[in-house]
Every structure is written in structure tokens, then in C-alpha cells.
Amino acid sequence: MTFTSLEFIGFLPLCFLLYWYVFKKNAGMQNVFLVVASLVFYAWSSLFFLALLIFSAIFNFYLGIGIFSARNQNRKRLFLWLGVLINLLPLLCFKYFIPFFTSGPGFFGDVFAGGLMLPLGISFYTFQMLGYIIDIYNEEIEAEKNILPFAVYVCFFPKIIAGPIEPAQDFLPQVKVKRVFNYDLAVEGLRQIIWGLFVKIVIANNCASLAGPLFSNYMKFNGSTLFLGAFLYLFQVYCDFSGYSNIAVGVSKLFGIRLMRNFSAPFFSTNISEYWRKWHISLTLWMVKYIFTPLSFLLRKYKKAGLIISILVTFLLVGLWHGANWTFIVFGALHGLYFIPLLIFGKRRSLFTKGESGFSFNRILKMIALFLIVMLTCIFFGSDTLSHSLGYLEKIFSPSIFSPLQFSKPDKVKAFIMVGFICCLLIVEWLQQNRKYELQLDAIKNPYLRRSIYYALVLAILFFGSVNHIEFIYAHF
Amino acid sequence: MKVFIKKVLIFLLPVLVLLAVLEYLLRKIPNDYSWKASVYNKKGSEFEILILGSSYALCDVNPIYFDRKTFNGGHTLQSLDMDKKIFDRYQEKLARLRYLIIPISYFSFLYKLEDSPQSFQIKNYSIYYDVPYAYKPGDHFELLNFPLPVNRARLISYYFKHKDEVGIDSLGYVTANNLQLTSDMTRTASKALKELGIRGNEHFEEERAALEWVIQKCAQKKIDVVIVIPPAYKTFFFFF
């Protein structure tokens, strides 16, 4: 079951009504319901790996208590490393080792051929669990003593498939108390769901149908077509994942739980550091907290060289997090390399300072330059092999970049419409970049105008949406 | 809470009305299934010979060459279980029926429409033939079986360009312009077999039982069942 499936259209209202009408009595009942609903949601898509999710929840619950109540530091450290090892083991096995060793037939080969390649959401819930036990070890939080709120934290269905990777200190306090229906929060949630569906079904899915054939047969196309393909692919990835995140946050708000924002208009960034603070925010924060900060502290005596090594290692891991493929590693490494000028010529705090604001020629130039770099790097993300990515790039940087587009007439029309929708998306994000979410239309006082915007989005979904690519890209990570 | 639900419903109401209108408009586009269903209802009592089956029936058995009143009720990938349901649905109307022709090929018992890549055709049987077949909510709606742009194109094609989706003649036989013939038999056979979505013998018993049921029913009604084995090129056998 995905957020754009027919089943979910039935599942969500049913859960909403049961949650607020039948299980509203106290936090315990609400949590029991959320755990059951989340397990049903997960089992619907990945019954085979449900046991792994349940094991992860139970194991980390008791491990957290173990670390918290350990009498001495050595015991604490032992529990921590045991936890890190056992949490990483399934991730390493399913994501890296088994795919490598099971290309042939056999039990695992059959399982993989049947589409059960990876336990759904394993990268997300593993990182979430690692963050939880490390925070307990560092005495930033106390271990949760009640398994119900903890189970909701692990399994909560809006975020189980592709995050956000939620810190325990933000999530757990919300589910330890009884949730009371909040009208404004629910309305916010619905707005985010509409926006998420719009960007996923209209922009991401249509971009996928245009960019997909270009990536799989890049040799047949000229540079200009492939350049447009890379542009569309970047927006496919962005709209797919930001759309998913918006729907996840929106659905969660319907149940009275706030999740963190995962994207915040990243294409208006003027440097790579700002970009990563606006793109997949929950992963960036996780990586900064648990990889970059400890590593840069460890290498602090090497000053800028230590920082550069820390950044490169962090981004290599970001790449590797996406999968066991050289293309992802190069994708991560390149993003790490883009930080080097910032580290050499800027101050350390430039990594964390707020980006430029306002509308200036200088800012626009920087934005476009960064966008092009990110777009070309994204080719590695979308390719199956390194030679594929390099071949694609080689064609872009050839004289054929000045040739006319090689799209068929219907695809040309479709691409033109998509570029139009992408412009609309960018305008909305520009206007709303300082707000909590894209469709926060408080400035529009006229309710009819607000409703017209919602209906326009619904009509766009109905008449321009494509349900050919219902899967979310990040559901595979 | 109640205010929220009320406002959501009020917001959704025009959307649901729009969806209902679109569904209605899509169903009004004449197609092979709606056309044949209306023929069964209006003229079913006149047929003396009925041809059921898949594209082998639809494209190979032309009713024009029969000297009795004949109708071709075949459809692409119409499996034997579906033939049974159609016969069951319309048997009361087929008062004069004397012969039932069913083409059987060596793969007829091995595939089932609902497990084929064209399983979306099931909605045509539940919507137009009104056979009790649909097992998924999506099988009851035109809107849910094609991507939205396809439905948009279908609406524009019929309501603005006045092109319907009927590709058969008055006797139910496929019109030539719908046939996609190619001289490359190897590729055609391979493609055709993929379209059947055969996965071993899993449907054998069910499809055989469906045929036996039809034969028994016909025997009770003194209708002769004629099994036709259509010729097949060797590549079909090779890929099979």
C-alpha cells in the first residue's frame, strides 16, 4: 500500500475515524490503534519482513533501557556497540551483501526476483533506531519505559516507508500524552496532502515517463534532449520525495502528531551547504549529528583538513546509504567535494549560516550555478552504472547540446506542460519559502480564492496526473 | 471534529460529482463490450449460432459465412471461465440457440484473463455485461482502470473528435483495421504468449471445469457445442 494507491484512499479515512471516535479515550488506546494500523499498513506491502520490523522495535526498546540503566560506562559502551552492530546487520545484509551474492537462482534469488528485494523502510527505521540508542548513550534522552509509545515511534505508518528520520526527543513526547483533535493541525495536514499528491502524481510521475526512456536509452538521444532529461529527472526525484514527505507529514497531522519538515525549497539555495540543509533535512541532520560532528571533533587537530575529511566521509556515507552501487558512491563523493571550496575559502561557521535572502542578480546567478551542478550530479543518481552516467554526461557536453530536441510530438507537448508545472512549483516555493509548508495560504484572506487554489490542484491531479509510476523512489531505500 | 469532517465532505462533494460525471461520460463511449452486451439483450433470442472465446474467435470465425443467424461474442483474451460467465448470464435470452462454437487452442486451459497483463479488461465484463466477476473495487469503474491522461484522451477523442471505440461489425466480428498483422511470426508469437501471462498449470482445473460446465448446460438445453482448434504457426509451439 502506498500513499497514492486505491487501498490507501480507504485505509486513511477508516483509520482517522476509528482513531478519533473509537480509540480516543486515552493515549494507551490511541497508541494501540496506531501500532495495529501501522503493522497492517506495513504488512500490506511487505508481509515477509514484518517480523524484522517487530524485532527491531522490541530489541531497541529493551536495548535502550539496558543502556540507560547500565551501571558503568564500559557496560553502556558494550550495549551501544551491540546495538549498533545488530541494527546495522540486517541493513548491511539486505542492502549490500545479499544482493551482491544472490544474482543466481535459489531461495534468496527467488525472493529477490519476486520483488521482496529489501525490507521496506529499513534504511529509515535503522537510522532512527541508531539515533535513539546513541542519544541514550550520550545521555541526551532517557530510555522510553513504555513499549507502546516506542512501538508507535518505530512503526508509525506515515513515516515507516521513507521517513522523515524523526528524532526520538521530538516524536516520543507527542505520543506519550493523549492527543486531542486539533482542527487547525488537521487542516494543515490536508493542505500538505493535497500539495504532496499534486507534486507526486502530476510532476514526478509525468517527469518519470519522460526522463525514464532517456536514461535507459541515452545513446539514441542528442545532448539537448539529454539535458532536458536530466532537468526533468532532478524534478522527478525532488517531487517524488518531497511529495511523499508532504503526504507523510500531512497524514501524521491528521492523527495529531507533528513530523519534521524534510524539504524546504532546496533549489533556492546559493551554496551546497544551504542546499543540504533544505534537501532531505532529516537525513542531513542525522548525518551531521552522528557522523560529521563526532568525526570533525575527532579530527579537530588537523583543522581544515580534518573538516574536509569529515565532510567527504559523511557524504560518502550519504551516497552509500542510498544503495550498494558505485553511482551512489560517486554521487555522494561529488557532493562532498562541492563543499571543499566552501571549507577552504569560508569559515567553519559558513557551513551552518543561513543562506542569502531577497531577490538579487548575484543570488539568482549563484542559485542557477548550484542548480546546474546538482542537476548534473543527479545523473549519477539516476544511472544504473558509472559508464552509463559518464556516457550520459559525455553526450550532454557534446556539440549536440545545440541540436533540436528529439522528442516525439506528444512528448514535446508533455515536456512543455511539465516545464510549465515546474515553473508553477518554483513560483509557489519562492513565495512560500519562509513559511512552514508550501500551501500555507494565511496571507490569502479570501476563503473562496483559497478554495479555488485547492480545487485547481485537485483538477490538475485529475486531468494531468499520471498513475503509471505509483511507487515512490525512496521507498526502495 | 464534526465541523472538520463536514467541511472535508463539502470540499470533496464537487470532486466526487466531477468524478461521477467523468465515469458516466466514459461509460457512454461506445465500445466492443457495451455494443455486444446491447446486442445480447436486444437480439439474443434470434441467435442460432453463438461464437465465444478469445481473439481466436474474434478474429478467426466470421459469422457472415454462416447461413443461420450467427453472432461472434469473442473478445481479446476472453478466457474459458469468462465464456462460462457470459453464457450463464445470457442463457435465458438465447432461446433459439442451436450451436455454440468455442475455439480451443493448446494454451486455452492455461491462462485466465484476471492474471493476464490485460486484466484491466475485467471491468468491461462487470460494467457492460454485468457478470458477477469483479473482485476488486477497481473492476467496477472505468476511471480506475486507465491512467488519468488516457481517460482524458478517450473523452476528448469521443466527445470532441467523435471517434468511438467500437472495432467490430454488426455481427461481432473484428473489423480489419483493428488487426495488427505482421509478417514476423517469431516476434508475434513471442509477444502474443507474453500477453497471455501463462504461469504453469495453475488455471488448468478451473478452465477445464468452466468448459465442462458449459458443455453440460448446453447438453441440457440441446445445444451442440462445437470445439474448433484454430491453426497455429510453429513459432507459437516453439515459444510455448
Interface residues (C-beta under 8 A of the other chain):
Chain A: L6 W20 F181 Y183 A186 V187 L190 R451 Y454 Y455 V458 I461 L462 F463 F464 G465 S466 V467 N468
Chain B: M1 V3 F4 V8 F11 P14 V15 L18 L19 L22 P137 G138 L144 P147 L148 P149 R152
